[in-house]
Amino acid sequence: MKTTLHASIIVLTWNGRHNLEHSLPALYPQLGPNDRLVVVDNGSTDGSVAWVSAHYPAVHIIRNETNHGFAAAVNQGIRATDSRFVILLNDDTIVSPGWLEALLAAAESDAGVGMCACAMLQARDPTRFDAAGIEVDQTGIAWNRWHGEAVSVHPVTAPQEVFGPCGGAALYRRQMLDEIGLFDEDFFAYYEDVDLAWRARQAGWRCLYVPQAQLIHAHSATGNRTPDMKRYLLGRNKLWTILKNYPTPQLWWRWPLIVAYDLALCGGGMWQDRSMAALRGRFAALRTWSKCWHKRNKHPSHTVRLVPPRTPWHLWQARHKRPRPLQPPSN
């Protein structure tokens, strides 16, 4: 397929009209003549589709009758476009001026850059990071890099390499997606961005964190509506990601550490949440382990560096801070 568009921005929403009313006015003016905005609606019943159609008639809308999950819905948007770059953006974000320009400039700086991560700031406190890309430690736990840390502590002005982008605000090069494949739709939601970034790194693609590409994000504004489902998916998909991507030699001798940390994470979560959903998710992953094992890249071309594990108390802190409703930034 001949590529004619420069960038396609895909916004996924599920009953998120209250978020779209703030996010689209900040995003839409940044689009150039060769950019395209696609809204994928996952079965909303709050009038989201009608509102977008009325206020932004040029936006391409993909409407699903039911909630297909993050991975499948985003893949719909990717397949519906033919641009050089694909940018994913949650509906619970508000981008800052110059966000798109900075993101595309970083992606175009090096043909080996397949992914770019944004500076995501907390909606409840924009002086602190929600994420500056993601990192994965040697136990297979994925973290939002610099989550909760003050922006002033990390005065980064130039793009720097990170493991991968948070799927809530991420740029992907079409050439990379054509090579490694799209999001794994079996995941439904959560950890699908980690899985894709891990596959991309194994194929030799790089990811840059772009500090000038700033936005505010109401963390888990969608996921916190169904907390037990979120816990279940996180528990299941974390193990699936390890089974799919963890390099075989290291997996055999690191498995005691992986199991110990996962028991601590799961046990602490069940104690705090008073819920067995995370445990059920892990049992679901173990029941389907062979399916994930068969998806493994048998011959990765590059070794992926994982960071050392954090101390155990990092596994339990700040797990249930409810996000504030998304509001436009004050001047």
Secondary structure as UniProt FT lines:
FT   STRAND          7..13
FT   HELIX           17..27
FT   HELIX           28..30
FT   TURN            33..34
FT   STRAND          35..42
FT   HELIX           48..55
FT   TURN            57..58
FT   STRAND          60..64
FT   HELIX           70..79
FT   STRAND          85..90
FT   TURN            91..92
FT   STRAND          93..95
FT   TURN            97..98
FT   HELIX           99..108
FT   TURN            111..112
FT   STRAND          113..122
FT   TURN            126..127
FT   STRAND          128..131
FT   STRAND          134..137
FT   TURN            138..139
FT   STRAND          142..144
FT   TURN            145..148
FT   HELIX           151..153
FT   STRAND          160..161
FT   TURN            167..168
FT   STRAND          169..173
FT   HELIX           174..180
FT   HELIX           185..187
FT   HELIX           192..202
FT   TURN            203..204
FT   STRAND          206..217
FT   TURN            219..222
FT   HELIX           223..225
FT   HELIX           227..245
FT   HELIX           248..273
FT   HELIX           277..287
FT   HELIX           289..294
FT   HELIX           312..315
FT   TURN            316..318
//
